[in-house]
Amino acid sequence: MSTLPTDWSSAGIAERRERYYAASQRSFMPYRKPLILSRGEGAHLWDESGRRYIDLLGMNVCISVGHCHPVVTAAVQQQITQLPHCTTMFGHPVPAHFAQELVARMPAGPDWVVHFTSSGAEAIDLALVMAQSFTRHSDMLALRNAYHGATLGAQSLTGISAFRHEVPLLGGVHHMANPDPYRGIFGDDTQAYLDEIDRTLQCATPGRVAGLIVEPVQGYGGIVELPAGYLKAAADKVRAAGGVLIVDEVQSGFGRTGDSFWAFEAHAVMPEIVVMAKGIGNGYPLGAVVAQRAVADSMAGKFYFNTYGANPMSCAAGRAVLQVIDDEGLQRRSQQVGAALKQVLLDLQQRHALIGDVRGRGLMLAIELVSDRRTKAPAVAQTAEIFERTREQGLVVSRSGAHKNILRLVPPMCLSMADVDEVATAFERAFDGC
């Protein structure tokens, strides 16, 4: 088998996927015709025919500093020739140094510690267990429209039906109205969403909870940012009920929003637990739970093990990612290039009534498409068509949200102003006539 050549034909790849992938792996195909990618560099991708695309998806927000970044590649190459894997029951300096460097990126005050996992969903599950172990309560609060992962625990916390399978999920998870100024049930009334927390605590829980989990900017849900004042007030209510605040920075962390390294820092609140993944390793499998020591120590009496957690190869990539973010000023670049890209989208909105809302900050942006700006009815069919057109124009974007009527832009943070000019032209052509 190892001597067989790799078949790069479109038909061959599609046939093998259909024949040998389980339904659960082959179902998430966004385009009508599969997009087959052969290589990447910086913010660009090339398909098997050699056509170039601007990657506005960042491989599901995993590519933070750019495809095949030479600093990250060199760090991984060096580690892979020495020891590709070292189980966490033994010591190795690379993960330990990386943990120290991650802690240094956290807000001052708490005594932070790190547990490395292989993925964001694993990290969410660990954060859930950690909160329950620390508080000795089991009920959890989460937001509708949130996406936290597809494992049993993570999908139980997820508030989008497409990711909730028809199997028994965890009990005691209560989804509340998400404070979405554009589409939320209370509009832009932040206090009404906070009152919903009180009602949920009073009516749906025993009055005591393990915690609240939130994305400061809902990612797959459509780049919905928590309004000012909500997160701190929500955390106060949850702590009064015996719980902790878990912040999911899997998509929004590592400087992507531009204004701060972690999106929660814009909300004047200190979480007990922070979950991170995706861009942490620039494509190498890695996740982490960074928690206040007292919270993490609640799990000291039991084993908790991730086979590939703290893998030195992935942690070497993670260390290099932090270095590149600093050396190349990528947080500041996210702010500047993101502002220019958002202006392109706002200009596009002025010319196309199909665009109901443009939102986001830094390089977390979204266009929400509606068939009627007054009723805000989701333009599902039109979004699907424009999504296909963006590919034809050389862009890779995401079609997301509970109604699949949102075009989500989360490119590598090395996106350039020249790329923004190309994106403007491509979007104009994709929307032409719609």
C-alpha positions as CSV (number, residue, x, y, z in Angstrom):
1,M,0.0,0.0,0.0
2,S,2.8,2.5,0.8
3,T,4.2,2.2,-2.7
4,L,0.9,3.4,-4.3
5,P,1.2,6.8,-5.9
6,T,-1.2,9.6,-4.7
7,D,-4.0,10.2,-7.1
8,W,-4.6,13.9,-7.4
9,S,-7.4,13.7,-9.9
10,S,-10.7,15.4,-8.8
11,A,-12.7,12.3,-9.7
12,G,-10.3,10.0,-7.9
13,I,-10.4,12.1,-4.7
14,A,-14.1,12.4,-4.7
15,E,-14.6,8.7,-5.4
16,R,-12.3,7.7,-2.5
17,R,-14.0,10.1,-0.1
18,E,-17.4,8.8,-1.0
19,R,-16.3,5.1,-0.8
20,Y,-14.1,5.2,2.3
21,Y,-15.1,8.1,4.5
22,A,-17.8,7.6,7.1
23,A,-21.0,9.7,6.6
24,S,-20.0,11.7,9.6
25,Q,-16.7,12.8,7.9
26,R,-17.9,13.4,4.4
27,S,-21.1,15.3,5.3
28,F,-19.4,18.7,5.9
29,M,-18.8,19.6,2.2
30,P,-19.6,23.3,1.7
31,Y,-19.4,23.6,-2.1
32,R,-21.5,21.9,-4.8
33,K,-18.3,20.6,-6.3
34,P,-15.5,19.7,-3.8
35,L,-12.6,22.1,-3.5
36,I,-9.4,20.2,-3.6
37,L,-6.4,22.1,-2.2
38,S,-2.8,21.2,-2.9
39,R,-0.7,23.9,-1.1
40,G,-0.8,27.1,0.8
41,E,1.5,30.1,1.4
42,G,0.7,33.1,3.7
43,A,-3.0,34.0,3.1
44,H,-3.2,32.2,-0.2
45,L,-4.2,28.7,-1.3
46,W,-3.8,26.8,-4.6
47,D,-6.1,24.0,-5.8
48,E,-5.0,20.8,-7.6
49,S,-5.2,22.7,-11.0
50,G,-2.9,25.5,-9.8
51,R,-5.6,28.1,-9.4
52,R,-4.9,30.6,-6.6
53,Y,-7.4,31.7,-3.9
54,I,-7.4,34.2,-1.1
55,D,-8.1,32.2,2.1
56,L,-10.7,34.2,4.1
57,L,-11.5,31.1,6.2
58,G,-8.1,30.4,7.6
59,M,-8.8,26.7,7.3
60,N,-11.6,27.1,9.9
61,V,-9.7,29.8,11.8
62,C,-6.8,27.4,12.4
63,I,-4.2,29.2,10.3
64,S,-3.4,32.3,12.4
65,V,0.0,33.5,11.1
66,G,-0.1,32.1,7.5
67,H,0.0,28.9,5.6
68,C,3.5,27.2,5.8
69,H,5.0,30.0,7.8
70,P,8.8,29.4,7.7
71,V,9.3,30.1,11.4
72,V,6.6,27.6,12.4
73,T,7.8,25.1,9.8
74,A,11.4,25.3,11.1
75,A,10.3,24.8,14.7
76,V,8.3,21.7,13.8
77,Q,11.0,20.3,11.6
78,Q,13.6,20.7,14.4
79,Q,11.3,19.0,16.9
80,I,10.2,16.2,14.7
81,T,13.8,15.1,14.1
82,Q,14.4,14.9,17.9
83,L,11.2,13.5,19.4
84,P,7.8,13.7,17.6
85,H,5.8,12.7,20.6
86,C,6.3,12.5,24.4
87,T,3.4,11.4,26.6
88,T,2.6,13.8,29.4
89,M,3.6,11.2,32.0
90,F,7.2,12.1,31.1
91,G,8.9,15.5,31.1
92,H,9.8,17.6,28.1
93,P,10.9,21.2,28.0
94,V,9.0,22.5,25.0
95,P,5.4,22.1,26.4
96,A,6.6,23.4,29.7
97,H,8.1,26.5,28.1
98,F,5.0,27.0,26.0
99,A,2.8,26.8,29.1
100,Q,4.9,29.5,30.7
101,E,4.7,31.7,27.6
102,L,0.9,31.3,27.4
103,V,0.5,32.3,31.0
104,A,2.5,35.4,30.3
105,R,-0.1,36.4,27.7
106,M,-2.9,36.2,30.3
107,P,-4.1,39.2,32.3
108,A,-2.1,39.9,35.4
109,G,-3.6,39.0,38.8
110,P,-4.7,35.3,38.9
111,D,-2.3,32.4,39.2
112,W,-2.8,30.8,35.8
113,V,-2.0,27.2,34.9
114,V,-2.3,25.3,31.6
115,H,-3.6,21.9,30.5
116,F,-2.9,21.1,26.8
117,T,-5.3,19.0,24.7
118,S,-5.4,17.9,21.1
119,S,-8.4,20.1,20.0
120,G,-10.8,22.7,21.0
121,A,-13.7,20.3,21.6
122,E,-11.5,18.3,24.0
123,A,-10.6,21.5,25.8
124,I,-14.3,22.5,26.1
125,D,-15.0,19.1,27.6
126,L,-12.2,19.5,30.1
127,A,-13.4,23.0,31.0
128,L,-16.8,21.7,31.7
129,V,-15.5,18.9,34.0
130,M,-13.2,21.4,35.7
131,A,-16.0,23.9,36.4
132,Q,-18.2,21.1,37.8
133,S,-15.4,19.7,39.9
134,F,-14.5,23.1,41.4
135,T,-18.0,24.3,42.2
136,R,-19.6,20.9,43.0
137,H,-22.6,21.9,40.9
138,S,-23.6,20.3,37.6
139,D,-25.9,22.7,35.8
140,M,-24.4,24.9,33.1
141,L,-25.6,28.1,31.3
142,A,-24.8,28.6,27.6
143,L,-26.1,30.8,24.8
144,R,-28.2,30.0,21.9
145,N,-26.5,30.3,18.5
146,A,-23.2,29.3,20.2
147,Y,-20.8,26.7,18.8
148,H,-18.4,24.9,21.1
149,G,-17.6,21.7,19.3
150,A,-19.0,18.3,18.3
151,T,-18.0,15.9,21.1
152,L,-20.8,14.9,23.5
153,G,-20.0,17.5,26.1
154,A,-19.2,20.3,23.6
155,Q,-22.3,19.7,21.4
156,S,-24.4,19.7,24.6
157,L,-23.2,23.2,25.2
158,T,-23.7,24.2,21.5
159,G,-26.9,26.1,20.7
160,I,-27.3,25.4,16.9
161,S,-29.5,22.4,16.0
162,A,-27.3,21.3,13.0
163,F,-24.6,20.3,15.4
164,R,-26.8,18.6,18.0
165,H,-27.3,15.0,17.1
166,E,-30.4,13.0,17.8
167,V,-28.9,11.2,20.7
168,P,-29.1,11.8,24.5
169,L,-27.0,14.8,25.3
170,L,-25.9,16.0,28.7
171,G,-28.6,17.1,31.0
172,G,-28.5,20.3,33.0
173,V,-27.4,22.6,30.1
174,H,-29.7,25.6,29.8
175,H,-29.5,27.8,26.6
176,M,-30.4,31.4,27.0
177,A,-31.2,34.1,24.5
178,N,-27.9,35.4,23.0
179,P,-27.5,39.1,23.2
180,D,-27.5,39.8,19.4
181,P,-28.3,43.4,18.7
182,Y,-29.3,42.6,15.1
183,R,-31.3,39.4,15.3
184,G,-31.8,38.7,19.0
185,I,-35.2,38.4,20.5
186,F,-34.7,41.5,22.7
187,G,-33.0,43.5,20.0
188,D,-30.3,45.7,21.4
189,D,-31.7,45.8,24.9
190,T,-28.7,44.4,26.9
191,Q,-30.6,44.6,30.2
192,A,-33.3,42.3,28.9
193,Y,-30.8,39.6,28.1
194,L,-29.3,40.0,31.5
195,D,-32.8,39.6,33.0
196,E,-33.1,36.4,31.1
197,I,-30.2,35.0,33.1
198,D,-32.1,35.7,36.3
199,R,-35.2,34.0,34.9
200,T,-33.2,30.9,33.8
201,L,-31.5,30.6,37.2
202,Q,-34.9,30.9,39.0
203,C,-36.9,28.7,36.7
204,A,-34.6,26.1,35.0
205,T,-31.9,25.4,37.6
206,P,-31.7,24.4,41.3
207,G,-30.5,28.0,41.8
208,R,-26.9,26.9,41.9
209,V,-24.8,26.4,38.7
210,A,-21.3,25.2,37.7
211,G,-20.9,28.1,35.3
212,L,-21.6,30.1,32.2
213,I,-19.7,29.4,28.9
214,V,-19.6,32.1,26.3
215,E,-17.7,33.1,23.1
216,P,-16.9,36.8,23.4
217,V,-17.5,36.8,19.6
218,Q,-19.7,33.9,18.4
219,G,-17.7,32.4,15.6
220,Y,-19.7,29.8,13.6
221,G,-22.9,31.5,14.8
222,G,-22.1,34.5,12.6
223,I,-19.5,36.8,14.3
224,V,-21.9,38.0,16.9
225,E,-20.1,40.1,19.5
226,L,-21.3,40.4,23.1
227,P,-22.5,43.9,23.7
228,A,-20.7,46.2,26.2
229,G,-21.6,45.5,29.8
230,Y,-23.1,42.1,29.2
231,L,-20.3,39.8,30.0
232,K,-19.2,41.4,33.3
233,A,-22.8,41.6,34.6
234,A,-23.5,38.0,33.5
235,A,-20.4,36.8,35.3
236,D,-21.5,38.5,38.5
237,K,-24.9,36.8,38.3
238,V,-23.4,33.4,37.7
239,R,-20.8,33.8,40.5
240,A,-23.6,34.7,42.9
241,A,-25.1,31.4,42.0
242,G,-21.9,29.5,42.8
243,G,-20.6,29.2,39.3
244,V,-17.5,30.3,37.3
245,L,-17.1,32.0,33.9
246,I,-15.7,30.0,31.1
247,V,-14.6,32.0,28.0
248,D,-14.3,30.2,24.7
249,E,-11.5,31.9,22.8
250,V,-11.0,29.1,20.3
251,Q,-11.8,31.4,17.3
252,S,-11.4,34.9,18.8
253,G,-8.1,34.6,20.6
254,F,-4.4,35.3,19.7
255,G,-4.9,38.9,18.6
256,R,-7.4,38.2,15.9
257,T,-9.9,40.9,17.0
258,G,-7.0,43.4,16.9
259,D,-7.9,45.5,20.0
260,S,-6.6,43.0,22.5
261,F,-4.9,39.6,22.5
262,W,-8.0,37.9,24.0
263,A,-11.4,39.1,23.0
264,F,-12.7,38.9,26.6
265,E,-10.2,41.7,27.6
266,A,-12.6,44.2,25.9
267,H,-15.2,43.4,28.5
268,A,-13.5,44.3,31.8
269,V,-14.0,40.8,33.2
270,M,-11.6,38.1,34.5
271,P,-12.7,34.5,33.7
272,E,-11.8,31.6,35.8
273,I,-11.3,29.4,32.7
274,V,-10.2,30.2,29.2
275,V,-10.4,27.7,26.3
276,M,-8.2,28.1,23.3
277,A,-7.3,26.1,20.2
278,K,-7.4,26.5,16.4
279,G,-4.9,29.4,15.7
280,I,-2.8,28.4,18.7
281,G,-0.9,25.9,16.5
282,N,-1.3,27.4,13.0
283,G,-2.8,24.2,11.8
284,Y,-1.0,21.7,14.1
285,P,-3.4,19.8,16.4
286,L,-3.4,21.6,19.7
287,G,-5.8,23.0,22.3
288,A,-5.5,24.3,25.8
289,V,-7.4,25.1,28.9
290,V,-5.9,28.0,30.9
291,A,-7.4,28.2,34.3
292,Q,-6.9,29.9,37.6
293,R,-4.9,27.5,39.8
294,A,-7.5,27.0,42.5
295,V,-10.0,25.9,39.8
296,A,-7.6,23.6,38.1
297,D,-6.5,22.0,41.4
298,S,-10.0,20.8,42.0
299,M,-9.2,17.9,39.6
300,A,-5.9,16.9,41.3
301,G,-7.5,13.8,42.9
302,K,-8.4,12.1,39.6
303,F,-6.5,11.3,36.3
304,Y,-7.4,13.3,33.3
305,F,-5.4,12.3,30.2
306,N,-5.3,13.4,26.5
307,T,-3.0,11.1,24.5
308,Y,-1.7,13.8,22.3
309,G,-2.1,16.7,24.7
310,A,1.2,18.6,25.2
311,N,2.7,16.9,22.1
312,P,6.1,18.6,21.8
313,M,5.8,19.0,18.0
314,S,2.5,20.9,18.2
315,C,3.8,22.9,21.2
316,A,6.9,23.8,19.2
317,A,4.5,25.2,16.6
318,G,2.6,27.0,19.3
319,R,5.7,28.7,20.6
320,A,6.6,29.8,17.1
321,V,3.1,31.2,16.6
322,L,3.6,33.5,19.6
323,Q,6.9,34.6,18.3
324,V,5.6,35.4,14.8
325,I,2.6,37.3,16.2
326,D,5.1,39.5,18.0
327,D,7.8,39.8,15.4
328,E,5.4,40.6,12.6
329,G,3.0,42.8,14.6
330,L,0.0,40.6,13.6
331,Q,-2.3,41.8,16.3
332,R,-1.9,45.4,15.1
333,R,-2.1,44.2,11.5
334,S,-5.4,42.4,12.3
335,Q,-6.7,45.7,13.5
336,Q,-5.6,47.8,10.5
337,V,-6.3,45.3,7.7
338,G,-9.5,44.2,9.4
339,A,-10.7,47.8,9.5
340,A,-10.0,48.2,5.7
341,L,-11.7,44.9,5.0
342,K,-14.7,45.9,7.0
343,Q,-15.0,49.2,5.1
344,V,-15.1,47.2,1.9
345,L,-18.0,45.2,3.3
346,L,-19.8,48.3,4.5
347,D,-19.4,49.9,1.0
348,L,-20.8,46.7,-0.5
349,Q,-23.8,46.9,1.8
350,Q,-24.6,50.4,0.5
351,R,-24.9,49.0,-3.0
352,H,-26.7,45.7,-2.3
353,A,-30.0,45.5,-0.4
354,L,-29.4,41.8,0.1
355,I,-26.8,42.7,2.8
356,G,-28.7,43.3,6.0
357,D,-25.8,43.6,8.4
358,V,-22.0,43.9,8.4
359,R,-20.3,43.3,11.7
360,G,-17.2,42.2,13.6
361,R,-13.8,43.6,14.5
362,G,-10.3,42.9,13.5
363,L,-10.1,39.9,11.3
364,M,-13.4,38.4,12.5
365,L,-16.0,39.8,10.2
366,A,-19.4,38.8,8.7
367,I,-22.0,39.7,6.1
368,E,-25.5,38.7,7.0
369,L,-27.8,38.3,3.9
370,V,-31.5,38.9,4.2
371,S,-34.3,38.9,1.6
372,D,-35.9,41.9,3.3
373,R,-34.1,44.4,5.5
374,R,-37.2,45.2,7.4
375,T,-38.2,41.7,8.3
376,K,-34.6,40.4,8.3
377,A,-35.8,37.2,6.7
378,P,-32.7,35.0,6.1
379,A,-31.7,34.9,2.4
380,V,-30.7,31.3,2.5
381,A,-30.9,30.5,-1.3
382,Q,-29.2,33.7,-2.3
383,T,-26.4,33.2,0.2
384,A,-25.8,29.7,-1.2
385,E,-25.5,31.2,-4.7
386,I,-23.2,34.0,-3.7
387,F,-21.1,31.6,-1.7
388,E,-20.5,29.6,-4.9
389,R,-19.7,32.8,-6.8
390,T,-17.1,33.8,-4.3
391,R,-15.2,30.6,-5.0
392,E,-15.5,31.4,-8.8
393,Q,-13.9,34.8,-8.0
394,G,-11.0,33.2,-6.2
395,L,-12.1,33.5,-2.6
396,V,-12.5,30.9,0.1
397,V,-15.1,32.1,2.7
398,S,-17.4,30.4,5.2
399,R,-21.2,30.1,4.9
400,S,-22.3,29.8,8.5
401,G,-24.9,30.7,11.1
402,A,-28.0,28.9,12.2
403,H,-29.8,29.8,8.9
404,K,-26.6,29.5,6.7
405,N,-27.2,33.1,5.5
406,I,-24.0,34.5,6.8
407,L,-20.7,34.9,5.0
408,R,-17.9,34.7,7.6
409,L,-14.4,36.1,7.1
410,V,-11.7,34.9,9.4
411,P,-8.5,34.9,7.3
412,P,-4.9,34.4,8.4
413,M,-3.7,37.4,10.3
414,C,-1.0,38.0,7.6
415,L,-3.7,39.2,5.1
416,S,-2.4,42.3,3.3
417,M,-3.9,45.5,2.1
418,A,-3.2,44.3,-1.5
419,D,-5.3,41.2,-0.7
420,V,-8.1,43.5,0.6
421,D,-8.2,45.2,-2.8
422,E,-8.5,41.9,-4.5
423,V,-11.3,40.8,-2.1
424,A,-13.2,44.1,-2.9
425,T,-13.2,43.3,-6.6
426,A,-14.1,39.7,-6.1
427,F,-17.0,40.4,-3.8
428,E,-18.4,43.0,-6.2
429,R,-18.4,40.5,-9.0
430,A,-19.9,37.8,-6.8
431,F,-22.8,40.1,-5.8
432,D,-23.3,41.6,-9.3
433,G,-26.9,41.0,-10.4
434,C,-28.1,39.7,-7.0
